[in-house]
Amino acid sequence: MTDFRENFQFPSLNDAMDKELYYLDKNWTSGDYDAMLNLAKSIVESTCKFICYQDNPKNDLNGNLDDLLKSMLKVLNIDVSKNDFYFKLREIITKIGDVRNHTILSHGHRKQNKSIQKEEARFYSSVCIDFSTYFLKIFSQTKFDRHRIGELIEPENSEYVNFKINGYKVQLRECLGYVNSACIDFYKKIGLESAIQNATAVINAVLPLDADWKNREKRDIKFKVYSQKYDRDYDVVFEEVNQGWLIYIDNISTEFLDGNVKNFRDFLSIDEKYNFGNSSSNIIKERKELNKLISNKNVTDIRISIRLIKDIGKEICNQNDCEKPRGDVKLQVKTVISKFQLIIGRYELLWNVLNKVLEFIMQPELKLKKSEDYILYAALIDDISIFLINLNTIYKRKKQELSTNVIGGIFNLDDMQDFSNDGDNEFLSTNPVLDIRLALENGYIEKIAFKFKTLSTRYDEFVNDTIRDYLPSQIESVSSSERVKKYHLIQSNKYCKEEYWLSNGMLNVVLKIINC
């Protein structure tokens, strides 16, 4: 069975949206994840504008993301106050918009110390593209002229459709479900200029409704015809054959094709993407069953796919020697990603989005009507699943690179013979000169308290050497005052505060992981 992802992809309908998707991929390749998220949000906004303009060029295309979402939903005659499915979908995109507003690309921003990371950017972009793909399809299904370039092919799921216009045979070919090209058998033994004039009606019947063959431009061996609604030029080529002429019309833009730019979405097979541990065979089987669940169009059945996310969470915990997550899928996902904070740039913002996606798939009175509703539901399950798998891969790699027994690093008692357990997640080393107390969270050192019993000045060589031993090798100073310093721990992408004071004539110094 063909996987639903093969056809559920963002179609090429408009040059502006193609350009945004191209640069989104380009920023993925270059590692500019803030810019990538900005473009993902822009694609949603462009989708809203595209739908509104297609419906009526006089529709208001101004406003922020929320305004554009409302305008698009109005065009589609969707009242979110009466439909939880669409209400929760809009909430997801609004939360992703909030994340974008915390990047360095937001208007009136302050300097951000922590940027979103690779897999966060990929997850947000995946959800935005799925959202846009879904609504383009829903809007296209409302149209009646389904034999034109840029429209959904009819019957749906056809690779090509043959029919006649004014007695001439026409073949339409699809790409991702939309009419992408046409070939007209204009079999008249006449010259090129006569063919150009005589084929006007049949060409116009295939071009977008607002495009007019009479307004063509000649460029090299091709003709170009422009559609205002699609904001795109279409190529028209005449080829002379024995019977007369073949006329090719293409909706193909090669301007934004670059073999050096990787697609942010990984198009590996399901077996490759979901192969990540002892439970792989079962997890791969569950993921493949999504296609059958979509075909069945049964809400109760499709909700079963939530177990895919749960089983991935359990496997991740098995691989990282963590206790298996408990509770509903939302609580389980939160438990799992809380262990990945080391590699997450903006944890709270990420959870706000994940929370809304999980609320969407967990709706107690879930109502799915169209095939596209089921596909979108499965796509969001897939987005979360791949996100968790990729996070786990990066986390394990990062964990191997991390320093041990330093602030922000992994605690290894085997290398700390002077320390003994002194309460919940605390370890103490004490001698007549110095006490050192470590506080842990999820196995990482979150706080180190030093008490120098014979010293009262911070800038002593012994103090400096001791503090340096508990700082990672790669740090940069963020700020400094008389008694407080802040550092960026480059390897773990965390921030640390150093603070000191005197108590009973003894110097106290604390290193502590902070949010910055």
C-alpha positions in Angstrom: 0.0 0.0 0.0 1.3 3.5 -0.9 2.1 5.5 2.2 -0.1 8.6 2.6 3.0 10.8 2.8 3.9 10.3 -0.8 0.9 12.4 -2.0 0.3 14.5 1.1 3.0 17.1 0.2 2.9 20.8 -0.4 1.9 21.3 -4.0 3.6 23.8 -6.5 0.8 26.2 -7.3 2.3 29.6 -6.7 5.8 31.0 -7.2 5.8 33.0 -4.0 5.0 29.9 -1.9 7.5 27.8 -3.9 10.1 30.4 -3.1 9.3 30.3 0.6 9.5 26.5 0.7 12.9 26.7 -1.2 14.4 29.1 1.3 12.9 27.2 4.2 14.9 24.1 3.0 17.9 26.3 2.3 17.9 27.6 5.9 17.5 24.0 7.1 20.7 23.1 5.1 22.6 26.1 6.5 21.4 25.7 10.1 19.5 29.0 10.4 16.6 27.6 12.3 15.1 30.9 13.4 14.8 31.9 9.7 13.4 28.4 8.9 10.6 28.9 11.4 9.9 32.4 10.1 9.4 30.9 6.6 7.2 28.1 7.9 4.9 30.7 9.4 5.1 32.7 6.2 3.9 29.7 4.2 0.8 29.4 6.4 0.1 33.1 5.9 0.7 32.8 2.1 -1.7 29.8 2.0 -4.4 31.9 3.7 -3.8 34.7 1.2 -3.8 32.4 -1.8 -7.1 30.8 -0.8 -8.7 34.2 0.0 -7.5 35.7 -3.3 -8.6 32.7 -5.3 -12.0 33.0 -3.8 -12.3 36.7 -4.4 -9.5 39.1 -5.4 -11.3 41.8 -3.4 -10.9 39.9 -0.1 -8.8 41.7 2.5 -5.3 40.1 2.5 -3.9 42.3 5.3 -3.5 41.6 9.0 -1.5 39.3 11.2 -1.5 35.6 11.3 -4.7 35.4 13.4 -6.5 37.8 11.0 -5.5 35.7 8.0 -6.5 32.4 9.6 -9.9 33.9 10.4 -10.3 35.2 6.8 -9.4 31.8 5.3 -11.8 30.0 7.5 -14.5 32.4 6.6 -13.9 31.7 2.9 -14.2 28.0 3.6 -17.5 28.6 5.6 -15.9 27.2 8.8 -17.2 28.4 12.1 -14.6 27.4 14.7 -16.9 28.2 17.6 -19.0 25.2 16.5 -16.2 22.9 15.4 -13.5 21.7 17.8 -11.5 20.1 14.9 -10.8 23.5 13.3 -10.7 25.4 16.6 -7.8 23.2 17.8 -6.1 23.3 14.5 -6.1 27.1 14.6 -4.7 27.0 18.2 -1.7 24.9 17.0 -0.7 27.4 14.3 -1.2 30.3 16.7 1.2 28.7 19.2 3.8 28.2 16.5 3.3 31.8 15.6 4.1 32.6 19.2 7.3 30.6 19.0 8.3 32.6 15.9 7.7 35.8 17.9 10.4 34.8 20.3 13.1 34.4 17.6 15.6 37.1 16.6 13.4 37.7 13.5 10.4 39.0 15.4 9.6 42.7 15.3 10.8 44.7 18.2 12.7 41.7 19.6 15.3 41.8 22.4 18.5 39.8 21.8 17.7 36.1 22.3 20.4 34.0 24.1 18.8 30.7 23.3 17.7 29.9 19.7 15.4 27.1 18.7 17.3 24.0 17.8 17.3 21.7 14.7 14.6 19.3 15.5 12.3 21.9 17.0 12.5 23.9 13.7 11.8 20.7 11.7 8.8 19.8 13.9 7.3 23.3 13.7 7.9 23.4 9.9 6.4 20.0 9.4 3.2 21.0 11.2 2.9 24.2 9.3 3.4 22.5 5.9 0.8 19.8 6.8 -1.6 22.5 7.9 -1.2 24.4 4.6 -1.3 21.3 2.5 -4.6 20.2 4.1 -6.3 23.6 3.6 -5.2 23.9 0.0 -6.8 20.5 -0.6 -10.0 21.4 1.2 -10.3 24.7 -0.7 -9.6 23.0 -4.1 -12.3 20.5 -3.5 -14.9 23.3 -3.5 -14.1 24.2 -7.1 -16.0 23.0 -10.1 -13.5 23.6 -13.0 -11.4 20.5 -12.2 -9.9 20.1 -15.7 -7.7 23.2 -15.5 -4.0 23.5 -14.6 -3.6 24.1 -10.9 -6.8 22.4 -9.9 -7.3 19.0 -8.2 -7.4 16.3 -10.8 -10.8 14.6 -11.2 -11.4 11.7 -10.5 -9.0 12.1 -7.6 -6.0 9.8 -7.3 -5.8 9.5 -11.0 -2.3 9.8 -12.6 -3.8 11.2 -15.8 -7.2 11.9 -17.3 -8.2 11.8 -21.0 -11.2 13.8 -22.3 -12.1 16.0 -25.3 -12.5 19.7 -25.7 -14.2 21.0 -28.9 -13.4 17.6 -30.4 -9.7 17.7 -29.6 -8.2 15.0 -27.3 -6.6 16.4 -24.1 -4.6 14.5 -21.6 -4.1 16.0 -18.1 -1.3 14.7 -15.9 -1.1 15.2 -12.1 1.5 16.0 -9.5 0.6 15.5 -5.8 -3.0 15.3 -6.9 -3.2 18.6 -8.8 -3.3 19.0 -12.6 0.3 19.9 -13.4 0.4 19.6 -17.2 -1.7 19.1 -20.3 -1.1 17.7 -23.8 -3.6 18.7 -26.5 -3.7 16.7 -29.7 -4.4 19.6 -32.0 -4.5 17.6 -35.2 -4.9 20.1 -38.0 -2.6 20.3 -40.9 -2.0 24.0 -40.7 0.9 26.3 -40.2 2.2 27.4 -36.7 0.6 30.9 -36.9 -2.8 29.5 -37.8 -2.5 26.8 -35.1 -1.7 29.5 -32.5 -4.9 31.4 -33.5 -7.1 28.4 -34.0 -6.2 26.7 -30.7 -7.3 29.7 -28.5 -10.5 28.1 -27.2 -9.0 24.7 -26.3 -5.9 26.3 -24.7 -8.0 28.7 -22.6 -10.2 25.7 -21.5 -7.1 24.2 -19.9 -5.3 27.2 -18.5 -6.5 28.8 -15.2 -9.8 30.6 -15.6 -8.3 34.1 -15.4 -5.4 33.3 -17.8 -6.0 34.3 -21.5 -4.1 32.8 -24.4 -4.6 36.1 -26.3 -2.3 37.8 -23.7 0.6 35.5 -24.3 4.2 36.4 -24.5 6.8 34.7 -26.8 10.0 33.8 -25.1 12.5 31.8 -27.1 10.7 28.7 -28.4 8.0 28.9 -25.7 5.0 31.0 -25.0 4.2 32.3 -21.6 0.7 33.0 -20.2 0.2 34.7 -16.9 -2.5 34.0 -14.2 -3.1 36.7 -11.7 -4.9 34.3 -9.3 -2.0 31.9 -9.2 0.6 34.7 -9.7 2.5 32.4 -12.1 3.5 32.1 -15.8 2.6 28.9 -17.7 4.7 27.5 -20.5 2.9 26.6 -23.7 4.9 24.8 -26.4 3.8 23.8 -29.9 5.4 20.7 -31.5 4.7 19.8 -35.1 3.9 16.1 -35.8 2.5 14.2 -38.8 -1.1 14.8 -37.9 -0.7 18.4 -37.1 0.3 19.8 -33.7 0.9 18.7 -30.1 0.4 21.5 -27.6 2.1 21.1 -24.2 1.1 23.3 -21.2 3.2 23.1 -18.1 2.8 24.2 -14.5 6.5 23.6 -13.8 8.8 26.1 -12.2 12.5 25.2 -12.1 13.7 28.5 -10.6 13.7 27.0 -7.1 15.4 23.7 -7.7 18.8 23.2 -6.3 20.5 19.8 -5.7 22.7 21.3 -3.0 19.7 22.2 -0.8 18.3 19.3 1.3 14.6 18.9 2.0 13.9 19.5 5.6 11.6 16.6 5.5 13.3 13.2 5.4 11.9 11.1 2.6 13.5 7.8 3.7 11.3 4.8 3.9 9.2 4.0 6.9 11.5 1.1 7.8 14.5 3.5 7.8 12.9 6.4 9.7 11.3 4.2 12.4 14.2 1.8 12.9 15.6 2.9 16.2 15.8 0.1 18.8 14.5 -3.3 20.1 10.9 -2.3 19.5 11.5 -1.2 15.9 9.6 -4.1 14.2 6.4 -3.4 16.3 6.7 0.4 15.9 7.2 0.1 12.1 4.2 -2.2 11.9 2.1 0.4 13.8 3.2 3.2 11.6 2.4 1.2 8.4 -1.1 0.5 9.8 -1.8 4.2 9.7 -2.5 3.9 5.9 -5.1 1.2 6.5 -6.7 3.3 9.3 -6.9 6.2 7.0 -8.7 4.1 4.4 -11.1 2.7 6.9 -12.4 6.2 7.8 -13.4 5.1 11.3 -12.7 7.6 14.1 -12.4 4.9 16.8 -9.8 3.1 14.6 -7.7 6.1 13.8 -7.5 7.0 17.5 -5.7 3.7 18.1 -2.7 5.2 16.3 -2.0 7.2 19.5 -0.3 4.1 20.8 2.4 4.6 18.2 3.6 7.7 20.1 3.3 5.9 23.4 5.4 3.0 22.2 8.0 5.3 20.9 8.2 7.0 24.3 8.6 3.7 26.0 11.4 2.6 23.7 13.2 6.0 24.2 13.0 5.4 28.0 14.3 1.9 27.6 17.3 3.2 25.6 18.1 5.8 28.1 17.6 3.8 31.3 14.6 5.9 32.4 11.5 4.8 34.1 8.7 4.1 31.6 6.3 7.1 31.2 2.9 6.7 32.7 -0.5 8.4 32.2 -2.2 9.5 29.0 -0.2 10.3 25.8 0.1 14.0 26.7 1.7 13.2 30.1 3.9 10.6 28.5 5.2 12.9 25.8 5.9 15.6 28.4 7.8 13.1 30.6 9.9 12.1 27.6 10.8 15.5 26.3 11.6 16.8 29.8 14.6 14.4 29.7 15.7 16.1 26.4 16.0 19.7 27.7 19.8 19.5 27.1 19.2 19.7 23.4 16.0 21.8 23.3 16.5 25.5 22.7 13.1 26.8 24.0 11.5 24.1 26.1 8.4 25.9 27.3 7.6 27.2 23.9 8.0 23.7 22.4 5.7 22.2 25.0 3.1 24.9 24.3 2.9 23.7 20.7 3.2 20.0 21.5 0.4 20.4 24.1 -1.9 21.8 21.4 -1.1 19.1 18.9 -1.7 16.4 21.5 -5.0 18.0 22.5 -6.0 17.9 18.9 -5.3 14.2 18.5 -6.8 13.4 21.9 -10.2 15.1 21.3 -12.8 13.0 23.2 -15.4 13.8 20.6 -13.2 13.7 17.6 -15.1 14.3 14.4 -13.4 13.4 11.1 -15.5 13.6 8.0 -13.4 13.9 4.8 -10.5 11.6 3.8 -8.3 14.7 4.2 -9.3 14.9 7.9 -8.0 11.4 8.5 -4.8 12.1 6.5 -4.1 15.3 8.5 -4.7 13.4 11.8 -2.3 10.7 10.7 0.2 13.4 9.6 0.3 15.0 13.0 0.8 11.6 14.6 3.7 11.1 12.2 5.2 14.5 13.0 5.3 13.9 16.7 6.6 10.4 16.3 9.5 11.4 14.0 10.3 14.4 16.2 10.7 12.1 19.3 12.8 9.6 17.4 15.1 12.3 16.0 15.4 14.0 19.4 16.4 10.7 20.9 19.1 10.2 18.3 20.6 13.7 18.9 20.3 13.3 22.6 22.3 10.1 22.7 25.0 11.6 20.4 25.1 14.8 22.6 25.3 12.7 25.7 28.4 11.0 24.5 30.0 14.4 23.8 29.1 16.0 27.1 31.6 16.6 29.9 31.1 14.8 33.1 31.2 16.1 36.7 31.0 19.7 35.8 28.2 22.2 36.1 25.5 21.3 33.4 27.3 18.0 32.7 26.5 14.4 33.6 27.3 13.2 37.1 29.4 10.1 37.4 29.9 8.9 41.0 32.6 6.4 39.9 34.9 9.3 39.2 34.0 11.2 42.3 35.3 9.0 45.1 35.3 11.9 47.6 31.5 12.4 47.3 28.8 10.5 49.1 25.0 10.7 48.9 23.6 13.4 51.2 19.8 13.4 50.5 17.6 13.3 47.4 19.7 14.0 44.4 22.5 15.6 46.4 26.1 14.6 47.0 28.6 16.1 49.4 32.4 16.1 49.6 33.8 17.6 52.9 37.2 18.1 54.4 38.8 20.6 56.9 39.4 23.1 54.1 36.5 22.8 51.6 32.9 21.5 51.4 31.4 20.9 47.9 27.7 20.1 47.5 26.3 18.9 44.2 22.6 19.1 43.4 21.3 16.9 40.5 18.4 16.9 38.2 17.8 13.9 35.8 21.4 12.9 36.3 22.8 16.3 35.4 24.6 18.7 37.8 22.3 21.7 38.2 24.0 23.4 41.2 27.4 23.3 42.9 27.9 25.0 46.3 31.4 25.6 47.5 32.3 26.6 51.1 36.0 27.6 51.5 36.5 27.3 55.3 39.8 29.0 55.5 39.5 31.7 52.9 37.5 35.0 52.7 38.5 36.3 49.2 37.1 35.2 45.9 40.3 36.0 43.9 42.5 33.5 45.5 44.5 31.1 43.3 43.1 28.0 45.1 39.5 29.3 44.7 40.1 30.1 41.0 41.6 26.6 40.4 38.7 24.9 42.2 36.0 26.7 40.4 37.7 26.1 37.1 37.7 22.4 37.7 33.9 22.4 37.8 33.3 24.5 34.7 33.2 22.9 31.2 36.2 23.6 28.9 34.0 25.5 26.4 32.4 28.5 28.1 31.9 32.2 27.2 31.2 35.1 29.6 27.8 36.6 29.2 27.9 39.3 31.9 29.9 40.2 35.0 29.4 42.3 38.1 31.2 42.6 41.4 29.7 39.4 42.9 27.8 37.8 40.0 29.0 36.3 36.7 27.0 34.6 34.0 28.4 32.1 31.5 27.1 30.3 28.4 28.1 26.7 28.5 28.6 26.1 24.8 28.6 22.3 24.7 25.4 21.8 26.6 23.8 25.1 25.4 22.9 26.0 29.0 23.5 29.1 31.1 25.2 29.2 34.5 25.4 31.9 37.2 28.3 32.2 39.6 27.7 34.1 42.8 29.7 34.5 46.0 29.4 35.9 49.5 30.9 35.8 52.9 29.3 34.0 55.9 31.0 33.8 59.3 34.3 34.8 57.6 34.1 31.9 55.1 33.8 32.3 51.3 30.7 30.7 49.7 30.6 30.3 45.9 27.6 28.8 44.0 27.5 27.7 40.4 23.9 27.3 39.3 22.2 26.5 36.0 19.7 29.2 35.1 17.2 30.1 32.4 18.4 33.0 30.4 
